């Protein structure tokens, strides 16, 4: 059997038409197939590989930690240096109310932990979320996902979850003393990179303060320089009560986190004891890798040039078939008139040496979220491939 046949037979599939792109190795901003052909990686593992592939500091940190110990005990019972040092490093760049880190395995699990924490702290059960938002696919996270299409097959889900539209003031009237939390993305990634109005977000922040409602910011995709600042919440000047991290947090290894104040996090210690537990959350190898990636990001100040690179992308990506380009730093979405057009462009890009995909709630939009180390020359080449692929798709449509 070929690798593809084994893949289709023994790896659980998420769609009936996977890309099936077989990768031999990856380096910096490139993915290589079995023939040695390199492809520009324009999605970075969905905002995971912010510092690129094969970073030497990260690999060295993984190797060093692997010689010391891997899993030794469930989370929170033993003092493990990689966890301690990474938590300390992260909180040095966060406000005073975000100083207690609970490491998880993934962003979805960070969402689950944050929802439990909000209920525990407030003693309330109502959760407000938004349409066209994505926070994970586990049952709790799925309950607050803002699309019925993705969750209709799995009901019943959590009760007392209410959804609102971004930029609508209805949520401001709805937040009350029975609301446990509002969970929102500072940029709606899977909606095709929708950037909400800062004044509207600040109004939500103020209403949460007034009613004792916790504000949860999901920065799983937007953190670690992706939007041009270390954390998006810092850039817009809004402090959440709970911050969700994932994706780039682990430097390429699985890692998530929800971060809050020590006072709030301590409520998980009693009634019941072990109010939130995980076996592999904050795995020492993942924390070592993540800390090394975070250090590299800071040392190289990778987010300093993000907006400059964003402008270059937007300058070059002009075509009659492109309806618009939404962006917030190096999180971008090229919108076409249909999913069919977008899918053909994505497939053609892959043939031409560029790897990308679409968005869950904007299937007509092509994703751009490359490693932050991408050079101006690589951006120019990537845009050239995209435009040539669009032309090829249009020409093929004319011929048929």
Backbone torsions as a table, in degrees:
resi	resn	phi	psi	omega
1	UNK	NA	144.0	176.1
2	UNK	-78.2	165.6	177.3
3	UNK	-58.9	-39.1	-180.0
4	UNK	-64.5	-41.8	179.5
5	UNK	-64.6	-40.9	177.1
6	UNK	-64.8	-42.2	177.5
7	UNK	-55.9	-48.3	-177.7
8	UNK	-70.4	-29.4	-176.9
9	UNK	-85.7	-39.3	-169.6
10	UNK	-113.2	-13.0	175.9
11	UNK	-99.6	121.2	-179.1
12	UNK	-56.2	129.7	-174.3
13	UNK	-93.0	147.3	178.6
14	UNK	-103.7	-10.1	174.5
15	UNK	-153.1	168.4	179.8
16	UNK	-89.4	3.8	179.4
17	UNK	-144.1	64.9	179.2
18	UNK	-66.5	152.4	179.2
19	UNK	-58.7	-37.2	178.7
20	UNK	66.0	28.7	179.5
21	UNK	-79.4	111.5	-176.0
22	UNK	-91.3	118.8	-173.5
23	UNK	-102.4	131.0	177.3
24	UNK	-90.2	-41.8	176.6
25	UNK	-163.6	169.5	-178.7
26	UNK	-138.2	146.2	-179.4
27	UNK	-152.9	128.3	179.6
28	UNK	54.6	-112.1	-179.1
29	UNK	-104.5	20.2	-173.3
30	UNK	-127.3	144.4	170.2
31	UNK	-112.7	137.4	-177.7
32	UNK	-113.8	134.6	177.2
33	UNK	-89.4	-177.1	-173.6
34	UNK	-65.7	-23.1	179.7
35	UNK	-84.7	-5.9	-177.9
36	UNK	94.3	-3.3	178.5
37	UNK	-68.5	133.6	-179.4
38	UNK	-99.4	145.5	-179.5
39	UNK	-124.7	132.3	173.8
40	UNK	-64.4	126.0	179.2
41	UNK	-87.9	104.4	-175.3
42	UNK	-98.1	6.3	178.7
43	UNK	-126.9	-10.3	173.9
44	UNK	50.6	44.5	178.9
45	UNK	64.3	31.3	-173.1
46	UNK	60.8	63.4	174.8
47	UNK	65.2	21.5	177.0
48	UNK	-87.5	-45.8	-170.9
49	UNK	-91.8	59.9	-176.3
50	UNK	-61.9	-30.4	-179.0
51	UNK	-103.1	14.6	177.5
52	UNK	88.7	-179.5	-178.1
53	UNK	-97.7	142.9	173.3
54	UNK	71.6	28.9	179.1
55	UNK	-61.0	127.5	-173.7
56	UNK	-62.9	-40.6	-179.5
57	UNK	-64.0	-38.8	179.1
58	UNK	-67.7	-44.6	179.8
59	UNK	-63.3	-38.4	178.0
60	UNK	-65.8	-40.2	178.9
61	UNK	-64.9	-40.3	177.6
62	UNK	-63.2	-46.3	-179.6
63	UNK	-61.8	-45.8	-178.7
64	UNK	-61.2	-45.3	-179.0
65	UNK	-69.1	-34.1	-179.1
66	UNK	-62.7	-25.9	179.4
67	UNK	-82.0	-15.5	-178.1
68	UNK	-92.7	-62.1	175.1
69	UNK	-169.0	154.0	173.7
70	UNK	-106.4	-121.5	179.0
71	UNK	-75.3	132.5	177.9
72	UNK	-124.0	-28.3	-177.2
73	UNK	-166.8	155.9	177.6
74	UNK	-57.0	158.9	-173.1
75	UNK	-58.2	135.7	169.5
76	UNK	93.4	-7.0	-175.4
77	UNK	-97.1	-26.4	-179.8
78	UNK	-123.2	154.5	178.4
79	UNK	-86.4	110.6	-178.8
80	UNK	-113.3	119.1	-173.4
81	UNK	-52.7	-45.4	-179.7
82	UNK	-58.1	-40.0	177.9
83	UNK	-65.7	-48.6	-176.0
84	UNK	-61.6	-47.4	-176.3
85	UNK	-69.2	-35.6	-179.8
86	UNK	-72.0	-41.5	177.7
87	UNK	-60.6	-42.3	178.5
88	UNK	-62.2	-43.7	-179.2
89	UNK	-63.6	-44.0	-178.9
90	UNK	-63.6	-47.3	-174.0
91	UNK	-69.7	-19.3	175.3
92	UNK	-64.0	-20.5	-178.5
93	UNK	-108.6	12.4	-179.4
94	UNK	-118.5	157.7	-179.0
95	UNK	-67.2	166.3	-175.9
96	UNK	-58.0	-25.4	-178.6
97	UNK	-85.6	0.1	178.3
98	UNK	-124.9	76.5	-173.6
99	UNK	-126.0	-1.5	-179.6
100	UNK	-118.1	119.3	-172.6
101	UNK	-106.7	127.6	171.2
102	UNK	-111.1	108.9	-179.8
103	UNK	-80.3	138.1	178.1
104	UNK	-124.3	-174.9	177.8
105	UNK	-84.5	-24.3	-170.9
106	UNK	-158.5	172.1	175.6
107	UNK	-66.4	-38.5	178.1
108	UNK	-59.2	-42.9	-180.0
109	UNK	-70.2	-29.3	173.9
110	UNK	-64.5	-40.4	176.3
111	UNK	-60.9	-45.9	179.8
112	UNK	-59.6	-45.9	-179.8
113	UNK	-63.2	-40.1	-179.6
114	UNK	-66.2	-38.7	178.3
115	UNK	-64.4	-41.9	177.3
116	UNK	-63.9	-42.9	-179.0
117	UNK	-62.4	-42.8	-179.8
118	UNK	-61.9	-42.2	177.9
119	UNK	-66.0	-40.3	-178.2
120	UNK	-66.6	-43.3	-176.5
121	UNK	-70.3	-43.2	-173.8
122	UNK	-90.2	-22.1	-174.3
123	UNK	70.8	18.0	-178.4
124	UNK	-114.2	168.4	-176.0
125	UNK	-126.8	-14.0	-178.5
126	UNK	-74.9	130.8	179.1
127	UNK	-123.2	130.2	178.0
128	UNK	-107.3	130.6	178.8
129	UNK	-136.6	-171.7	-171.7
130	UNK	-129.6	148.6	174.6
131	UNK	-64.9	145.1	-179.5
132	UNK	62.8	30.4	173.9
133	UNK	-111.9	148.7	179.4
134	UNK	-126.3	128.5	-179.9
135	UNK	-129.9	8.6	-179.3
136	UNK	129.2	172.5	-174.4
137	UNK	-117.9	3.3	173.2
138	UNK	-71.7	168.6	-168.0
139	UNK	-61.2	-42.0	178.0
140	UNK	-67.9	-47.2	178.7
141	UNK	-63.5	-36.4	177.8
142	UNK	-64.1	-34.2	-179.8
143	UNK	-62.1	-32.6	-178.3
144	UNK	-98.3	0.0	175.2
145	UNK	-62.2	139.3	-174.4
146	UNK	-93.8	50.4	175.5
147	UNK	-157.7	120.5	-179.3
148	UNK	-67.2	-30.0	-178.2
149	UNK	-55.5	-42.6	-173.4
150	UNK	-81.2	-13.7	-175.9
151	UNK	-122.2	-5.3	-174.9
152	UNK	-61.5	-26.8	-177.6
153	UNK	-81.3	-4.9	-172.4
154	UNK	-120.9	11.2	177.7
155	UNK	-72.5	152.3	7.3
156	UNK	-79.3	143.7	176.2
157	UNK	-112.1	-163.7	-177.5
158	UNK	-62.9	137.3	175.1
159	UNK	-79.7	170.7	175.0
160	UNK	58.0	37.5	171.6
161	UNK	-110.6	126.9	-174.8
162	UNK	-124.9	137.8	-176.3
163	UNK	-112.8	145.3	-180.0
164	UNK	-133.6	165.4	176.3
165	UNK	-90.4	145.7	172.6
166	UNK	-63.2	143.1	177.8
167	UNK	73.6	3.0	175.4
168	UNK	-93.3	139.9	-177.5
169	UNK	-84.9	-1.6	-179.1
170	UNK	-58.2	-34.1	-179.0
171	UNK	-66.7	-30.4	-179.7
172	UNK	-65.3	-35.2	177.2
173	UNK	-77.1	-27.1	-173.9
174	UNK	-82.0	-32.5	-178.7
175	UNK	-61.9	123.4	-178.6
176	UNK	-144.0	-170.7	-176.0
177	UNK	-72.7	-1.1	174.3
178	UNK	-104.6	2.7	-178.2
179	UNK	-89.6	122.8	179.0
180	UNK	-74.2	-47.7	-175.5
181	UNK	-159.9	157.7	167.3
182	UNK	-115.2	125.4	179.0
183	UNK	-113.8	127.3	-175.9
184	UNK	-149.6	156.4	173.6
185	UNK	-95.5	134.1	176.0
186	UNK	-68.4	-16.2	167.3
187	UNK	-140.8	125.3	179.7
188	UNK	-77.6	95.7	-173.3
189	UNK	-66.0	-59.1	-172.7
190	UNK	-71.9	-6.2	174.4
191	UNK	-84.3	4.7	-178.3
192	UNK	96.5	32.3	178.3
193	UNK	61.4	69.9	176.2
194	UNK	-97.8	120.3	-176.8
195	UNK	-98.4	111.6	-177.3
196	UNK	-73.1	157.9	178.0
197	UNK	-68.6	131.6	-176.1
198	UNK	-66.0	-37.8	179.5
199	UNK	-63.8	-36.7	177.4
200	UNK	-66.1	-42.3	177.0
201	UNK	-64.8	-38.4	178.7
202	UNK	-65.6	-35.9	176.9
203	UNK	-63.3	-38.3	175.9
204	UNK	-65.6	-42.9	178.0
205	UNK	-57.3	-45.7	-177.8
206	UNK	-66.3	-39.9	179.7
207	UNK	-67.1	-34.2	176.3
208	UNK	-65.4	-41.8	176.3
209	UNK	-59.1	-45.2	-175.9
210	UNK	-63.1	-34.7	-173.0
211	UNK	-103.7	0.3	-177.3
212	UNK	72.6	21.8	178.0
213	UNK	-87.9	139.3	-180.0
214	UNK	-85.7	137.3	176.4
215	UNK	-101.7	121.0	179.3
216	UNK	-107.5	123.9	174.5
217	UNK	-101.9	122.8	175.3
218	UNK	-90.9	100.9	178.3
219	UNK	-109.5	31.1	-177.9
220	UNK	-62.3	-36.9	177.1
221	UNK	-96.5	-27.0	-169.7
222	UNK	-91.6	-14.1	-174.6
223	UNK	-78.2	174.7	174.4
224	UNK	63.1	43.8	171.4
225	UNK	88.7	-6.2	-173.7
226	UNK	-57.6	-40.0	-176.8
227	UNK	-99.1	5.4	177.9
228	UNK	106.9	-0.3	174.7
229	UNK	-140.1	163.4	-177.0
230	UNK	-58.8	-47.1	173.8
231	UNK	-131.6	138.6	-178.3
232	UNK	-61.9	-35.6	-178.4
233	UNK	-61.2	-32.6	177.4
234	UNK	-68.7	-39.6	-177.3
235	UNK	-64.1	-36.2	-177.7
236	UNK	-97.4	-3.4	174.5
237	UNK	72.0	33.1	178.1
238	UNK	-122.8	125.3	-179.0
239	UNK	-99.6	117.3	175.9
240	UNK	-78.6	166.3	174.5
241	UNK	-84.1	-29.0	177.4
242	UNK	-137.2	134.4	179.7
243	UNK	-115.0	131.5	177.8
244	UNK	-103.8	132.1	177.3
245	UNK	-129.3	155.4	177.4
246	UNK	-174.2	-148.6	176.1
247	UNK	48.2	-103.2	-175.2
248	UNK	-70.4	-10.2	-178.0
249	UNK	-54.9	-36.0	-174.5
250	UNK	-94.7	6.0	178.7
251	UNK	60.9	24.7	-178.7
252	UNK	109.7	-11.1	175.3
253	UNK	-105.8	159.3	-175.4
254	UNK	-68.0	123.1	179.5
255	UNK	-165.4	137.6	173.1
256	UNK	-137.8	174.7	177.8
257	UNK	-163.9	146.5	163.4
258	UNK	-119.3	136.6	-170.8
259	UNK	-125.6	133.6	-180.0
260	UNK	-149.4	-164.6	176.0
261	UNK	-79.9	156.1	177.9
262	UNK	-63.7	-37.1	179.7
263	UNK	-58.4	-46.1	-179.8
264	UNK	-72.5	-43.1	-177.6
265	UNK	-63.2	-30.6	-179.0
266	UNK	-66.2	-15.7	178.2
267	UNK	-67.3	-17.3	178.4
268	UNK	-79.7	-0.5	-176.5
269	UNK	-87.3	-17.4	-172.4
270	UNK	-145.3	159.3	177.7
271	UNK	46.3	57.3	6.7
272	UNK	-95.8	160.4	168.4
273	UNK	-63.6	152.3	-176.3
274	UNK	58.3	48.2	-176.4
275	UNK	-62.1	-21.2	173.1
276	UNK	-150.4	124.3	-176.3
277	UNK	-134.4	156.7	178.2
278	UNK	-153.5	143.9	179.1
279	UNK	-78.4	-52.0	-171.9
280	UNK	-104.4	-3.0	179.9
281	UNK	-56.0	135.4	-178.2
282	UNK	68.1	34.8	179.5
283	UNK	-52.6	135.5	-175.5
284	UNK	-56.8	-34.4	179.1
285	UNK	-67.6	-41.8	179.5
286	UNK	-66.3	-41.0	179.7
287	UNK	-66.8	-38.4	177.6
288	UNK	-63.9	-43.9	178.8
289	UNK	-65.2	-45.3	-179.1
290	UNK	-63.1	-41.4	179.0
291	UNK	-63.5	-41.4	178.6
292	UNK	-64.5	-41.4	178.7
293	UNK	-65.9	-41.3	179.1
294	UNK	-63.2	-42.5	178.7
295	UNK	-63.4	-42.9	178.5
296	UNK	-63.0	-43.7	179.2
297	UNK	-57.1	-43.1	-179.7
298	UNK	-72.3	-45.4	-177.3
299	UNK	-62.0	-39.2	-178.6
300	UNK	-89.5	-5.1	179.5
301	UNK	48.2	50.7	-172.0
302	UNK	-62.9	-27.1	-177.5
303	UNK	-80.5	-5.6	-179.0
304	UNK	-64.1	-32.7	-175.6
305	UNK	-105.4	9.6	-176.1
306	UNK	-62.4	-47.2	-177.7
307	UNK	-67.5	-33.2	175.9
308	UNK	-63.3	-42.8	178.8
309	UNK	-70.1	-36.2	175.7
310	UNK	-58.5	-45.4	-179.8
311	UNK	-63.1	-37.5	179.2
312	UNK	-65.2	-44.8	175.9
313	UNK	-55.2	-49.5	-174.6
314	UNK	-68.5	-31.7	176.8
315	UNK	-65.8	-40.4	-174.6
316	UNK	-84.6	-26.3	-174.7
317	UNK	-87.2	70.4	175.6
318	UNK	-120.7	126.5	-178.4
319	UNK	-162.5	146.9	-179.0
320	UNK	-61.2	-25.1	-179.2
321	UNK	-84.4	-12.4	179.5
322	UNK	-87.7	118.6	-179.0
323	UNK	-75.7	-42.9	178.2
324	UNK	-166.6	162.1	174.5
325	UNK	-124.5	108.1	175.1
326	UNK	-86.0	143.8	-178.9
327	UNK	-156.6	153.6	168.3
328	UNK	-148.1	94.3	-172.0
329	UNK	68.3	-136.9	178.8
330	UNK	-95.3	36.3	166.5
331	UNK	-117.3	106.3	-169.2
332	UNK	-135.2	156.4	179.0
333	UNK	-140.0	121.3	174.4
334	UNK	-92.2	115.6	-175.8
335	UNK	-95.5	127.8	173.7
336	UNK	-108.3	-178.7	-176.1
337	UNK	-82.3	-9.9	-178.7
338	UNK	-161.6	162.1	174.0
339	UNK	-63.9	-40.1	-176.9
340	UNK	-59.3	-44.7	178.2
341	UNK	-63.4	-45.6	-178.7
342	UNK	-60.9	-44.7	-178.1
343	UNK	-63.4	-40.1	178.5
344	UNK	-65.3	-38.1	177.8
345	UNK	-66.6	-43.0	178.8
346	UNK	-59.8	-47.1	-179.5
347	UNK	-64.3	-38.9	179.5
348	UNK	-69.8	-37.7	175.8
349	UNK	-58.5	-41.8	-180.0
350	UNK	-62.7	-41.9	177.2
351	UNK	-62.8	-30.6	-176.6
352	UNK	-94.8	6.6	174.0
353	UNK	95.6	33.1	177.2
354	UNK	-143.0	132.2	-176.0
355	UNK	-108.8	123.0	177.6
356	UNK	-152.7	-176.5	176.7
357	UNK	-157.5	-159.6	-175.3
358	UNK	-117.5	-173.2	-178.7
359	UNK	-113.6	147.6	-176.7
360	UNK	-59.2	-43.6	-176.1
361	UNK	-106.1	9.6	176.5
362	UNK	-145.4	71.3	-174.1
363	UNK	-68.3	-10.8	177.2
364	UNK	-89.4	4.3	-175.3
365	UNK	-115.7	138.1	179.5
366	UNK	-93.5	133.6	-173.6
367	UNK	-85.7	136.6	170.0
368	UNK	-128.2	111.8	177.5
369	UNK	-151.9	64.3	-173.8
370	UNK	-75.1	167.4	169.4
371	UNK	-53.9	142.4	-176.5
372	UNK	-67.1	-13.5	179.9
373	UNK	-81.6	-0.9	-178.5
374	UNK	-55.5	136.9	-177.5
375	UNK	-90.8	166.6	177.0
376	UNK	-61.5	-38.3	179.7
377	UNK	-64.4	-41.0	179.1
378	UNK	-68.2	-35.4	175.9
379	UNK	-63.1	-44.5	179.3
380	UNK	-62.0	-41.7	178.1
381	UNK	-65.8	-42.3	179.9
382	UNK	-60.9	-45.2	179.7
383	UNK	-65.1	-37.0	177.6
384	UNK	-62.2	-43.4	179.0
385	UNK	-64.3	-42.7	179.8
386	UNK	-61.8	-47.3	-178.3
387	UNK	-65.6	-40.6	177.3
388	UNK	-64.4	-37.3	179.3
389	UNK	-67.6	-38.9	176.1
390	UNK	-61.4	-46.2	179.1
391	UNK	-59.9	-41.5	-179.3
392	UNK	-63.5	-41.0	179.6
393	UNK	-65.3	-43.5	179.4
394	UNK	-64.6	-40.2	179.5
395	UNK	-66.3	-38.7	178.5
396	UNK	-64.9	-37.5	178.4
397	UNK	-64.6	-37.3	178.7
398	UNK	-67.0	-40.0	-177.4
399	UNK	-69.3	-22.3	-179.4
400	UNK	-102.8	NA	NA
